[in-house]
Amino acid sequence: MNRRTIRYAIVGCIVAMAAAVIYAAVRLLVLSQRADLSILVVNIVVFAGIAGVLIYLTKKERDIEEEEMFRD
């Protein structure tokens, strides 16, 4: 993976996390619905999965930066 691809993936993860929060806020506040299983799944499972991917991507980016530093 190159750095640009990793940056785009990180931005995509942040957008997906924001979308999960907006989804829950709209369902709870705008539509005045009760908290149901879909909100819990989106906010807990999907959010945790995206966070795991985000941690992996930042580690990969850090590894690439260290590799470039030692290459010079």
Buried (B, 14 or more C-beta within 10 A) or exposed (E): EEEEEBEEBBEBBEEBBEEBEEBBEEBBEEEEEEEEEEBEEBBEEBBEEBEEBBEEBEEBBEEBEEEEEEEE
